[in-house]
Structure formats: structure tokens, C-alpha cells
Amino acid sequence: MTSAFTEPQELLLEISPSLQTSSWQESQMYATPSSRWRAYINQICLDGFLNWVKAEYVPEASVWHSSPGIPAFWEFVNGTAILLEEKRVVLIPSEAIDDRELEIPQEWVDIPSWAADYYLAVQVTADGDWVRIWSYITHRELKSLADYDQVDRTYCIDARHLIKDFNAFWMTYQFCGTEEMKGAIAPLPELSNVQAENLVQRLGNPSVTFPRLAVPFTTWGVLLENEQWRQRLYQERLQSLQQVVPERSRRAAPTQFSQVQVNLSRWLEQIYDTSWQAIETFFEPNSSSRAFNFRTSSGLNATAIKRAKLIDWGIEIEAQKVILLVALIPDPNLLVRIRVQLHPACNQPYLPANIKLVLLSDRGEILQQVQARTQDIYVQLKLFHGEVGECFSIQIELNNYQITESFII
């Protein structure tokens, strides 16, 4: 692993391709695309930091809760707790480019047994190649200086209150080991087994999109703090969400998943994943190509943000390769309109017959699908809308093969 300190003293950790791959594979045990992505970025941060800190400072460093405890954490909450001997630090990863503030889920602050001594702000690059640890704050300072967001149940701390010298963290850790870093934490009420079981059944229902926000925090905190109840809720949601996925989507078939959940909000800032290219990469702009026109009649051509990706099944037949096109156009009502098309690649005149283009919800439900007929020059989904933070997937099926691209707006 490569690591480096930059000015000011921020820590950069390089994440190997093998670690990215293994982390993505491990994230598939989660119930939804959003929790899988949360698990993925937390896993690469955990492994990257833990390997580094063991080699450089604290050989005895360990994960606060090891598997099978971690899945039940990342299904619901962002963040990872690590024990550095007697002190606990929580890594809070984010893909946000803007580092003017740090948002910490309330669970890591106000659940007594979860609260940490230190919180480390971690930025994950879009491709997952590097993680950047750029600042930290103690629990005591967080409680006294942060603003509490009642809607998201997060503590938001302005960057001017964060300590941006990572060397200072190690100095504090080494020489202030006996100093109390935690502020006051109100105790949580008790919860009976009957109440807990009722909550597990209620919050385990797939219709509850954000279980951590569905009940008062004191109730949620007690439920999550108990390892047995936390595991029960995780298993309940996993099983319930799997049951709502149509049987045809669960059939045994070779499937490929995008290792990166594409962040469409970044497209609005002209920041793109390397695998998503300008459409000119695949189609000549001065030609009469149907794809380059990208449905001018839809009204998207002039203002839409358009990117394309070559979908290669790994089959040694050029005619089987296709191009997935996605266009976005912002809506005045804080929505994003999305158009998805599928086109033949490699100068082929038609799509493979019977190839399917499918829109899936974050729970795997089929929202739309279209199938190519013989000599179809392209297929497209109906225009759909999404809100910032919403997740969905696009699945392409051909014979017994499936490729899924996951997106977050």
C-alpha cells in the first residue's frame, strides 16, 4: 500500500485494485444498492486505514465489531469504529468533493456504547483508488460545536472547527492518552423484548425506506445498540427485500455488476467516471447517426448531459457488444429527468435480437423494461424522474447473461 502526507498534514492511502474488488464482492451481502455502496466505501476505508495504522503506529489496532457484526452496522449507518488500544476512532467516509463540513450520523455520537473518542473525516475518490484522511475532531468538541440536523439526524461540524493536521492527531493520541475526549451522553431508555420484536417486524418491512429515521432516535438507538436485535433487523430486511425481487431476477445466470455506483450528481458538475465517455467517442458528430442525435424530439439534445459506456459481455463476438447511453437534464423542482438508451456497437447496424434493457428500483423491483426485436436500431426506456440521493439500477440481459450498472442521483 502506498501512503503519503500532503500539506497540510493530510494522509493519502492508495487502495489497490484487488482490495477494491474484494470489498465490492463483500458488499453484495447487503440488501439495497445504497447499503451495498455504503458498505463498499466503508470497507476500503477500513482495510486501507487499518493496514496502515498497524504498520506505522499501533500493531494491536482492531475493528471494534468484526464480522458478522459489520453487515448489521453498514446496512443502516455510515461509519466504521476502530480500536487504537484504549481509544476508539470512527472513520466517516464521504465522496463529497466539498470539504467545508463533516456530517456524522447521530448513532456514532449519542449511543453510549458507540460513541468514539475521535472522528476522522475521510474522502473517497470517485474511482476508489485513494482515500484521503483530511481532518479530525473529538467527541467533546463535536458535541459542543456541531449543529444537529433533526431531519437527517446528523451532527454537522464546520471545517473551521476541525483539526486538519493529522500529525497532531498522533501527538494527541500518544501524549493525552488519559485525557477524557468524550462529552456528556444522555442514557437511552430500556426496551422490552416484545417492543424490540415489534420494531424488528415493522422496520424490517421493505416499505420502510429509511428505518433509522422511522422511529424516535431514543427508540432506534436502543434497538441498534443491542447486537442481537441489530442482527435480527438486518436479517429481516435482507430476507424481506429478497422476497420482493421478481423470481426472474433471482434466477441463476452469469451476472456482472458495476464495481462503482455511478454518482449522477457529479455529472452535473462535469465530473465523470473514466468508463463513461462522451458520445463522440463512439459516434461521429457529423454523421447521421441515430445515437448522436439522441432523440432530439425528446427535447434533451440541447441541454442534456450525455455519457456513454461500452458494454462488453466478454463474449468473443463483436456483434454482442452494445453501448449504453444515459442523459440527464435538471428539473426546476430539484428533480433530475433521465433518459436511457441502448445502441449497437462496433459499427453493427442492429442490436442483438431479444436483448433487454431493464430499470430496477433500489430494492430490485422492475420498474420498466424493453426488449429489442429483430433489426432494432436502438431501444430506450421511457423518460423517468429521480430525486437527489435516490438509487436505481440499469440491467442489460442477453440470453443467460446479465450486466447491471448501479446509479445514485
C-alpha positions in Angstrom: 0.0 0.0 0.0 1.2 3.5 -0.9 0.7 6.3 1.6 1.7 9.9 1.7 1.4 13.1 3.8 0.4 16.3 2.0 0.3 19.9 3.0 -1.3 20.5 5.4 -0.7 17.1 7.0 -3.4 15.1 5.3 -3.0 11.3 4.9 -3.4 9.8 1.4 -3.8 6.0 1.2 -3.7 4.2 -2.1 -6.3 1.4 -2.5 -5.2 -1.5 -4.6 -7.5 -2.9 -7.3 -7.5 -6.2 -5.5 -8.8 -4.6 -2.3 -11.5 -2.7 -4.4 -12.6 -6.0 -5.9 -12.7 -7.9 -2.7 -14.5 -5.1 -0.9 -17.2 -4.9 -3.7 -17.7 -8.7 -3.5 -18.2 -8.5 0.3 -20.7 -5.7 -0.1 -23.1 -7.9 -2.0 -24.4 -9.3 1.3 -26.3 -6.1 1.8 -30.0 -5.6 1.0 -30.1 -2.5 -1.3 -27.8 -0.7 -3.8 -27.4 2.2 -1.4 -26.3 0.0 1.5 -24.1 -2.0 -0.8 -22.4 1.1 -1.9 -22.1 2.4 1.7 -20.5 -1.0 2.7 -18.1 -0.8 -0.2 -16.7 2.7 0.6 -16.5 1.8 4.3 -14.7 -1.4 3.6 -12.0 0.1 1.5 -11.5 2.9 4.2 -11.4 0.3 7.0 -8.9 -2.0 5.3 -6.8 0.8 4.0 -6.5 2.7 7.3 -6.2 -0.5 9.5 -3.4 -1.9 7.4 -1.6 1.4 7.5 -2.0 2.2 11.2 -0.9 -1.3 12.2 2.3 -1.0 10.2 3.1 2.5 11.3 1.7 3.2 14.8 -0.5 0.7 16.6 0.1 -3.0 15.7 -2.7 -4.0 18.1 -5.3 -1.9 16.3 -8.5 -3.7 15.6 -12.0 -3.4 14.3 -14.4 -2.6 17.1 -17.0 -5.0 15.8 -15.9 -7.8 13.5 -18.0 -9.9 11.1 -20.9 -10.8 11.4 -21.3 -7.5 13.3 -20.3 -5.2 10.4 -23.1 -6.0 8.0 -25.7 -5.0 10.6 -23.9 -1.7 11.0 -23.4 -0.7 7.4 -26.9 -1.7 6.4 -28.1 1.3 8.4 -25.3 3.7 9.3 -22.3 5.2 7.6 -19.0 4.9 9.6 -16.5 2.4 11.0 -15.2 2.2 14.5 -11.6 1.1 15.1 -9.9 0.5 18.5 -6.4 2.0 19.0 -5.7 0.3 22.3 -7.8 2.2 24.8 -9.1 4.8 22.4 -11.9 4.5 19.8 -11.8 6.3 16.5 -14.6 6.4 13.9 -13.9 6.8 10.2 -16.6 8.8 8.4 -16.1 8.3 4.7 -17.7 10.5 2.1 -17.4 11.0 -1.7 -18.2 14.7 -1.4 -15.7 17.0 -3.1 -16.7 19.9 -0.9 -14.9 19.5 2.4 -16.3 22.6 4.1 -18.1 20.4 6.7 -18.3 17.0 8.2 -21.6 15.1 8.8 -21.5 12.4 11.4 -24.6 10.1 12.0 -26.1 10.6 15.4 -25.7 6.9 16.2 -21.9 7.3 16.5 -22.4 10.3 18.8 -25.4 9.6 21.1 -25.5 5.8 21.5 -23.4 5.5 24.7 -21.6 2.3 23.7 -20.9 3.5 20.2 -19.5 7.0 20.9 -15.9 7.5 19.9 -13.1 9.5 21.3 -12.1 10.8 17.8 -13.9 11.2 14.5 -11.8 11.1 11.3 -13.1 12.8 8.1 -12.3 10.6 5.1 -12.8 11.5 1.5 -13.0 8.7 -1.1 -12.1 9.4 -4.7 -14.7 8.7 -7.3 -12.8 5.7 -8.7 -12.0 4.3 -5.2 -8.2 4.4 -5.9 -7.4 6.6 -2.9 -8.8 7.6 0.4 -7.8 10.9 2.0 -8.0 11.5 5.7 -8.1 15.2 6.0 -9.2 16.2 9.5 -10.5 15.0 12.9 -12.4 16.2 15.9 -13.0 14.8 19.4 -16.4 13.8 20.7 -16.4 16.5 23.3 -15.7 19.2 20.7 -18.2 17.8 18.4 -21.0 17.9 21.0 -20.2 21.5 21.9 -19.5 23.0 18.4 -21.6 21.0 15.9 -25.1 21.8 14.6 -27.6 19.0 14.9 -29.7 18.3 11.8 -33.1 16.9 13.1 -34.1 15.8 9.6 -31.1 13.6 8.8 -30.1 13.0 12.4 -26.6 14.0 11.8 -24.1 16.3 13.6 -22.8 18.8 11.1 -19.5 20.4 12.0 -18.0 23.3 10.0 -14.5 22.7 8.7 -13.1 25.6 10.6 -13.7 23.6 13.8 -11.9 20.5 12.5 -8.2 19.9 13.1 -6.5 19.5 9.7 -3.1 18.3 10.8 -3.1 14.5 11.0 0.3 14.6 12.8 -1.5 16.5 15.6 -3.8 13.6 16.0 -1.0 11.2 16.7 0.6 13.7 19.1 -2.7 14.0 21.0 -3.2 10.2 20.9 0.2 9.4 22.3 0.6 12.1 24.9 -3.0 12.7 26.0 -4.0 9.1 26.4 -5.5 9.6 29.8 -7.5 12.7 29.0 -11.2 12.3 28.6 -12.2 13.1 25.0 -15.9 12.4 25.3 -18.6 14.8 26.2 -21.8 14.1 28.1 -24.1 11.5 26.6 -27.7 11.1 27.8 -28.6 7.5 28.7 -31.1 5.6 26.5 -34.3 4.2 27.8 -34.9 0.5 28.2 -36.8 -1.6 25.6 -38.6 -4.8 26.3 -38.2 -7.9 24.2 -41.8 -7.6 23.0 -41.2 -4.0 21.9 -38.0 -4.9 20.2 -39.6 -7.7 18.3 -42.4 -5.5 17.1 -39.9 -2.9 16.0 -37.9 -5.5 14.1 -41.1 -6.6 12.2 -42.1 -3.1 11.5 -38.7 -1.7 10.4 -37.9 -4.9 8.5 -40.7 -4.2 6.1 -39.3 -3.1 2.7 -41.8 -0.3 2.6 -39.7 1.5 5.3 -37.1 3.0 3.1 -35.1 4.7 5.9 -35.5 2.7 9.1 -33.1 4.9 11.1 -35.5 7.8 10.6 -38.8 5.9 11.0 -38.9 6.0 14.9 -37.7 8.4 17.6 -33.9 8.3 18.0 -34.1 7.1 21.6 -36.1 4.0 20.4 -33.9 3.5 17.4 -30.7 3.9 19.4 -31.7 1.2 22.0 -32.6 -1.2 19.2 -29.4 -0.7 17.3 -27.2 -0.8 20.4 -28.3 -4.3 21.2 -26.3 -6.7 19.0 -28.9 -9.4 18.9 -31.7 -7.0 17.9 -29.5 -5.3 15.4 -28.7 -8.6 13.7 -32.3 -9.6 13.7 -33.3 -6.4 12.0 -30.6 -6.8 9.4 -31.7 -10.3 8.6 -35.3 -9.4 8.5 -34.7 -6.6 5.9 -32.4 -8.7 3.9 -34.9 -11.6 3.6 -37.9 -9.3 3.0 -36.1 -7.3 0.3 -35.0 -10.5 -1.4 -38.6 -11.7 -1.4 -39.9 -8.7 -3.3 -37.4 -9.2 -6.1 -39.2 -10.9 -9.0 -38.3 -14.5 -9.4 -36.9 -14.0 -12.9 -34.4 -11.5 -11.5 -33.1 -14.1 -9.0 -32.6 -17.0 -11.4 -29.2 -18.5 -11.7 -27.4 -16.8 -14.5 -23.9 -15.3 -15.1 -24.2 -11.8 -13.8 -21.7 -8.9 -13.8 -22.1 -5.9 -11.5 -20.5 -2.5 -12.0 -17.9 -2.2 -9.2 -18.7 1.5 -8.9 -22.1 3.0 -8.2 -22.2 5.9 -10.7 -22.9 9.2 -9.0 -25.0 11.2 -11.4 -24.9 14.3 -9.3 -21.2 14.5 -10.2 -22.2 14.6 -13.9 -24.0 17.8 -13.2 -20.6 19.2 -12.1 -18.9 17.7 -15.2 -17.1 15.0 -13.2 -17.3 11.6 -14.8 -16.2 8.1 -14.2 -13.5 7.0 -16.6 -15.6 4.3 -18.1 -18.3 6.8 -19.1 -17.3 8.6 -22.2 -18.6 11.5 -24.3 -20.9 10.1 -27.0 -18.5 11.5 -29.6 -16.1 8.7 -28.5 -18.5 6.1 -30.1 -20.3 8.1 -32.8 -19.2 10.7 -35.3 -20.8 14.0 -34.6 -21.0 14.9 -38.3 -22.8 11.7 -39.2 -26.5 11.0 -39.4 -26.1 8.5 -36.5 -29.3 7.9 -34.6 -27.3 7.7 -31.4 -25.6 11.0 -31.8 -28.9 12.7 -32.4 -30.1 11.0 -29.1 -33.7 11.6 -29.7 -33.8 15.4 -30.4 -37.6 15.0 -30.4 -37.4 14.3 -26.6 -36.1 17.9 -26.0 -33.0 16.6 -24.3 -30.4 17.1 -27.1 -29.6 20.8 -26.5 -29.3 20.9 -22.7 -28.9 17.3 -21.5 -25.7 15.9 -20.0 -25.0 12.8 -22.0 -22.5 10.0 -21.5 -22.0 6.5 -23.0 -20.4 3.3 -21.9 -19.3 0.3 -24.0 -20.9 -2.9 -22.6 -18.7 -5.9 -23.3 -20.0 -9.3 -22.2 -16.7 -10.9 -22.5 -18.1 -12.9 -25.4 -15.7 -13.1 -28.4 -18.4 -11.8 -30.8 -18.2 -8.2 -31.8 -21.9 -8.1 -32.6 -22.8 -8.8 -29.0 -21.2 -5.6 -27.7 -23.6 -2.7 -27.1 -23.4 0.9 -26.0 -25.4 2.2 -23.0 -26.3 5.9 -23.2 -27.6 7.9 -20.3 -28.8 11.5 -20.5 -29.7 13.9 -17.6 -31.5 17.1 -17.5 -32.0 19.1 -14.2 -35.6 20.0 -13.3 -36.5 23.2 -11.6 -38.2 21.2 -8.9 -34.9 19.6 -7.7 -35.6 16.5 -9.7 -33.5 15.1 -12.5 -35.0 13.7 -15.7 -33.3 10.7 -17.0 -33.3 9.1 -20.5 -31.6 5.7 -21.1 -30.9 4.1 -24.5 -29.1 1.0 -25.8 -27.4 1.0 -29.2 -25.3 -1.4 -31.2 -21.6 -1.1 -31.1 -18.6 -1.8 -33.4 -20.4 -0.5 -36.4 -23.1 -3.1 -36.2 -26.4 -2.0 -37.8 -28.7 -3.6 -35.3 -29.0 -4.6 -31.7 -28.8 -8.3 -30.8 -32.3 -9.7 -31.1 -34.1 -10.2 -27.7 -31.6 -8.1 -25.7 -33.4 -6.4 -22.8 -33.0 -3.1 -21.2 -34.4 -3.0 -17.6 -34.9 -0.3 -15.0 -34.7 -1.6 -11.4 -35.6 0.2 -8.2 -33.1 0.2 -5.2 -35.0 -2.9 -4.0 -34.6 -4.8 -7.2 -38.2 -4.3 -8.4 -38.6 -4.0 -12.2 -40.0 -0.5 -12.9 -39.6 -0.6 -16.7 -38.2 -2.9 -19.4 -38.0 -3.0 -23.1 -36.8 -5.9 -25.4 -35.2 -5.5 -28.8 -36.8 -7.1 -31.8 -35.1 -8.3 -35.0 -33.4 -5.4 -36.7 -34.0 -2.8 -34.0 -31.5 0.1 -34.4 -31.9 1.0 -30.7 -34.2 0.7 -27.7 -34.9 3.1 -24.9 -36.7 3.3 -21.6 -39.5 5.8 -21.0 -38.3 9.1 -19.6 -38.2 8.9 -15.8 -37.5 11.3 -12.9 -35.4 10.9 -9.8 -34.5 12.9 -6.7 -31.1 13.6 -5.3 -30.0 10.7 -3.2 -32.2 8.2 -4.9 -30.7 4.9 -6.2 -31.6 2.8 -9.2 -30.0 0.2 -11.5 -30.0 -0.4 -15.2 -29.8 -4.1 -16.2 -29.0 -5.4 -19.6 -29.9 -9.0 -20.4 -28.8 -11.1 -23.3 -29.5 -14.9 -23.4 -28.3 -16.1 -20.0 -26.1 -13.1 -19.3 -26.8 -10.0 -17.2 -24.8 -6.9 -16.6 -26.1 -4.4 -14.0 -25.0 -0.7 -13.7 -25.9 0.9 -10.4 -26.6 4.6 -10.1 -27.2 7.2 -7.3 -28.5 10.6 -8.1 
